[in-house]
Amino acid sequence: MNTNEKAQEATEGHIYHRFDEELQALIAMVGKMGELASEQIRDAGKAIKKGDIDRARSILEREKQIDEYDRAIEEEIHRILALRQPMARDLRVLLTVNRLGSYVERVGDQARRVADLAIKLYRDDAKPDERLLAGIPRMAKYVNAMVEMAIRSFQTMDVELALEVIEMDRDLNDQFDNAVRSLTTYVLEDPRRVGDAVHVVLGLRSLDRIGGHAKSIGRQVIFMVRGVSVRHQKVEDVAAEIRSSKDS
């Protein structure tokens, strides 16, 4: 079963469609945009780990494709709003797609910043200390998983998977804190390392923000399916609400 079929199956019984094909096309566009963003994250992590400047530069070139998807999604939403006058539940889908496009576009922006870091650190055939970069490939792999799961939760309208993404953000925060502490120790051993360490912290912050965007996608999926905004609720409260409704 392909992505479009999965999305169509998942929406049965959840969303009242007056224009199935157009909504499914939008969902598919978000999926393709998410796949491209995920590829950018993976390549950014590999570029840092392997010192692959060519791979990092290709990330910068491909970023335009994510921006093009974002524009196309926004234009299609405007067209549907003008022509279809969607009812409440279909309007939730359109609002969610619009926000997800923005979140994924920001994921691409942050992946580009990690690619920029790779180019900066490996300039002039430099070979940074492995301890300096240790946290980035690990965090890149983790946030990539969050993004992939978040997009899949949207395609399948799986609120429990969306909740899992939201809960993963805590572990990501711990990873960020641990990586910064390791860098602090590294710099204390030789203060001359502080310049590169600052750049790496900014790279770690970009990955942390990617995880935050994945979490936002998860919250938006819950809004789309349940019709209740959980953007400002605590994770525990969101989890309790979802799991209690499943048990009832």
PyMOL commands that set and color helices and strands:
alter all, ss='L'
color gray80, all
select helices_A, chain A and resi 3-11+20-50+53-84+88-121+123-125+130-133+135-156+159-189+191-226+235-247
alter helices_A, ss='H'
color red, helices_A
deselect
rebuild
show_as cartoon
